[in-house]
Amino acid sequence: MEEKKHECDFALHLGLNIAKIVLKAAAVAAAFCIVKEVHKVHKAIEHHEHK
């Protein structure tokens, strides 16, 4: 019984670590997309001002 509990604790810990990594990756991807969109808007404003 103790061994089964230990396996469940390990699996839960591993799952939480994987979830943390996935959330960090999603945050990085979201930040990259935001920067890309801000850059597009900045370029569009520059282009509009030079006309």
N, C-alpha and C positions, 0 to 999 in steps of 0.2 A: 504494500500500500504506500509506503514511504517513497519507494522508487517511482511509482506512478505520479505521485504529487510532485516529485522533483522534475520529472519529464514535462509535466504540465507547466510548472513554473518556468522552466527553460524555454518552452515553446512560446509562452506568453511574453517573456522577456525578448526573445528573438523577434516576435511579431511586432512588438512596440519599437524596437530598434529599426526594423525595416520601415515602419510607418513614419518614424522621424526622418529617415533618409529621404523617403518619397516626398514628405512635406517640404523639406529643405530644397529638393530638386524643383518642386513646383514653385516655390518662392523665387528661386533663381530664374526660372523660365518666365514667370510673370514680370519680374523686374526687367528682364531683357526685352520683353514685348513692350513694356511701358516706355523704356528708353528709345526703342525703335520708333514708336508712335510719336513721341515728343520730337524726335529728330525730323520725322516727316512733316510735322506741323511747323517746326522752325524753318525748314527749307521752303515750305509753301509760303510762309509769311515773307521770307527774304525774296522769293521769286515775285510775289505780289508787289512788294515795295519797289523793286527795280523796274517795274513796267512804267 
